[in-house]
């Protein structure tokens, strides 16, 4: 399909995109974001980077590949998770599904990284390491995804971030917190009225933007991620009326570029990235990613720890070398995570709700 046809096509609504039943590019986009995150982290972690930045940082001032990747993750998550609840408004099913999607693979990753770090990637003896309170507090605090601990005793001294085991976890903790807020809104019944819910969320976003200058500098991007998640959740609530078109994306990019010297260019760039997620999913011709699973979550979980291990083995490794080798090893972990942990956990979700439905014909519908 040529560019002219893409420009002239009638806008597609998000509801029409959702009706395609997985004939979208979200699976591909999640994997692209996971790869981009590993690529960007290679420049931040490798001592051999010598102050160099990834290509995204050169194209988008104020951003890097990691920030763009996380923005994409939150844009995808806010929309799809909200859409999932709206399609099947069953509160306990929603909560159970989120727990099974996040925790089994996450807890396994925590345990593995603690074990592997203690066996081969700490300056402490294995006895000192496993007897240290800091080792077990790492597991305890990170299990709840609140008050995260990032370091283990004597770990990864050769890295640009010595001691840090998995610096990606902060965004997962924030995402889970946003799932909780969404569950509260659902439990309060607000999401029953889609347009009212969209208006309430939009009001929150407007208030937050109006107070932006009064907030502390959003150095880690958490504030922006909250707004992106909220915006795509609101879009899910008005999916029947939300248009997705190439010309709209190009117009938004053009306005952003013309305003690049203005203080609000940062926000416009985030809006472009957010809208791009819809456009890539539903307006780019469908690309069937012929892989036997969704490895994006596993790449996210294991990318950073694998990079730290590789740097410890070769402190002179370059960012590109680190990216390529880390991708291969993280993909191996991701495949094992999907086939041994994640897929089995998701099957529990289906069997649990099917069982409830069989036991009580008037109960919740199955997945």
N, C-alpha and C positions, 0 to 999 in steps of 0.2 A: 504494500500500500504506500503510495507516494505521499509527500508532505502536503501537497495541495488537497488531496482527499481527506487527510487527517484534519486539516484546517476547516474544511467545509462541512464536515460531518455534523449532524445534529447532536447537541450535547446529550450525553447519557446521564441519567440520574444514578445516584448511589444505590437506590432501591433496585433499579434495573441491573446494575452490576452484581449486587448480592443475589439476584434471582438466577444468575448463571450457574450457581451451585459449584463453586470451586474452579470454574473456568476463568481464573484470574491469575495475575502474576505476583500475588502476595508471597507465595512460597519462594519464588525466585528473589524477590526484593528482600526478604528476611535473610537469605543466604548472602546476597550482595552486601547488606549492612554488616553481617557478621565478619565477612572477609575484610571489609573496609575498616572495621574496628581493630582487627589484628594488625593490618597494614599500618594504621596510624600509631598504634601502641609501640610498634617496632622502632619508630623514630623517638618516642618518648623514653623507651627503656634501654636501648642499646647504647653503651658508652661510645661505640664506633660511629654514632650519628654525627658527633662533633658539631652539635647545634643546628644541624639541617632539619628541615620540616617536610612533612608530606606534601604532595602536590595540591591537595585540597586547601591547605593553609595558604598556598601561593595564589590560588584562584579566588578564594573567599576570605578576605581579611576578617579576623575575629573568630574564625572557625578553623577546625581541622577535620580530618577524616573521622576521628573518633566521635567528635561532637555531632557531626552530620549523621553518623551511624546510629547513635543513641536517639537523636531526634526522629529518625525514621522508625526505629523500634517503638517509640512511644506513640507516634502517629498511627502506626499499624495496630498497636495494642488497644489504644483508646477506641478506635472505630470498631474493630472486630469483636472485642470483648463486650462492648455495649450492644452491638448488633446481635450477638449471641443471646444476651439476656432478653432483648426485646422480642426475639423470635420465639423464645421459650421462657416466659417470665416466671420461673420457679426458683425461689430464693435459695433453698438448700442445694438444689442441683447446681446453681451458679457457683456457690461457695465451694462445694465439693469438687467441681470441675477445676477451679482455679488452684485448689490445694494439690490435686493430683498432677496438674500440669507443671507446677513449680517445684514442689518439695521433694519428691523422690529423687529426681536427678540432682537437685541442689544439695541435698544432704549427702548423697553419695560422693559428689564432687568435694564437699568439705572434708569428709573422712579420708578420701584418697589423697588430697593435697597435704593434709596433716601427716599422713603415713609416709608418703613419698618424700616429703621435705625432711622428715626426721631421719629417714634411712640414708639419704644421699646428698642433701643440699643444705646442711646447717654446719656451722663451725663447732657446735656443741656435740658432745658425745651423745649417742642415742639414749643412754640412761639418763643423762642430765635433761635432755630434750623432753623425753616422755614423762619425767617426774616434775617438770616445771609447771607451776600454776598457769603461766601465760599460755602454754600449749592448750590446756583444757578450757581456759576462759575464751580462747579463740573459737573453739567449737560451741561453747555454751552461748556466747553473745551472738555469734553469727547464725546460730540455728533459728533464733527468733527474728532475724533480719532487722533488729533494732540495736542501736549503740554498737555498730559494727567494729570489730577488731580486724586490722589489716595485716598485722605482723606476727611472725612466729620467731621464737628465740634463735638467734644466730643464722637466720635464713638469708640466702642469696646476697652475700656481701659484695659481689662483683657488679650488681645491677646499679643503674642510676637511682633506683628506689630500693635500697637494701632493706631486707626484712619483710617487705610487702609481698604477700602471697598471691592475692587476687584483687587487684585494684578495680576490677569491673563491678564488684558486688554492690557498690553504692547505688548504681542505677537500678539494679534488681530490687533493692530494698525500697527505693522510691516507688517503683512500679507496683510492688505488692501493697504498699500503703494506699496508692490510688485505687487499686482493686477494692480495698477495704472501704474507702470513701464511696465508691460506686455501689458497693453492697449495702451501705447504710442508706443511700438514696433509694435503692430498690426496695429495701425493707420498709422504708417510710412510705412507700407507695408513689413517690414522685414520678417514677419512670412509667407509670400507667398512662399518663397523659403526655404523649410524646412531644407535642409542640410546647406545652407548658414547661416540660423538663428542659427542652432546648433553650427556651427563653430564660429560664433560671440560670442555666450554665452560662449562656451568653452574657447575662448580667454580671455574673461573677467574673468573667473574663474582662469585661469592660471596666469594672471596678479595679481589678488587679492592674490593668494597663494604665489607668488614670493615676494609680499610686506608684507606678514603676520607679519614678525618680526618687521616691522616698524610701525605697527598699535598699538594703545594702547591695553592693555590686554583686551581680549574679555570676561570680567567677566560675563556678562549677556547672552552671547552666540548669540547676534544679528548678528554679522559678520558671524558666522557659519551658522545661519539660512538662511541668504541671499544666501550663496553659495549652501546650500542644495536645496533651492527653484530653484535657477538658474540651478543646475545640473539636477534636475528632469524635468525641463522645456526643457532643451536641449535633454534629453532622449526622451521626447514626440515628438520632432521634427525628431528624427531618430528612431522612434519606430519600423520600419521595419527591422532595423539592430541591435537592442539592445537585446542581449540574456539574458534570465533569467534561471538559472539552480542551482540546489542544490550544485553541485560540485564547481561552481564559488563562491557561498557564503561561503562554507567551506574553500576554498583556501584563500579568503579574510580574514576570521576570523583567519586562521592559520598564515598568514603573519602579521596580527595585533598583535596577541599574541606573536609571536617571536620578534616583534619590540617594545614590551610594555615599554621597558626602554628608547626608543629613543624619541626625542622631537616631531617627527612627528606621534607618536602613537595616539595622540588626533585626528588628522585629519583622520587617518585610521579607528579609532573607529566610527567616524561620517560617513565615507564611508560605513562601515559595516551596520550601522543602516539604512542608506539610501537604500542600496541594499536589505537589509532585507525587507523593505516595499514592493518592487517589488516581492520578493520571496514569502512572506506571502500571497500576493494578488493573485498570479497566479500559484504558484507551490504547495502550501499546498492544499489538497483536499477541494473543495468548502464547506463551512459551511453556510447553510441557517439560518440566524439569524431571527427567527420567532417572530419578534416584529412588531407592526403596524406603525412604524415610525423610523426616524433617530434621536435619542436622544443625539447624541454625542455633538452637538453644545450647546444644552441646559445644558448638564452636565458641559461643559467647562465654560459657562457663569455663572452658579449659584453655582458651587462647592465652590469657594472661599468665596463668601458672606455667604453661609449657614454655612461653617466652622467657620467663625468669629462669627456668631450668637450663634452657639453651645458653643463655648469657653466662650462667655460672660455669658451664662447660667450656665456653669460648668467649671470654670478655671482649675480644677484638671483632666479634661478628658484626657485619654491617647490617643496616636496616633491611635491605632487600634480601640478604641471606636469611636474616631472622624471620622475615615475613614468609618466605617460601617454605623453610623447614618447619616453622611453627604451624603453618597452615596444614601441612601434611600430618604432623603428629596430633594436632588438635582435632583434625578430621577423624583420625583413628579413634581417639577418645569419644568424639561426638557420635560416631557410628555405634560404638559399644554402648554408649549411654542410651541412644535411641532404641536399639534392638533388645537390650537387656533390661532397661529401666523404664524409659519414657513410654514406649509403645505398650508395655505390659500395664503400666499405671493407667493409661488411657482406656485400656480394655476393662479395667476395674470400674471405671466410671460408667461405661455402657452396661456392664453386667449388674452393677449396683442398682441403677435406675430401672432396668428391665425386671429385676427381681422385685422391686417395690411395686411396680405396675402389675405384675402377675399376682402378688399377694393381696393387692387391694385395687380392684378395677376402677375405683373412684379416686385413686391417688394420682400422683404426679406422672406425667407422660414420660416415656423413655427418651433417651438421647436420640 
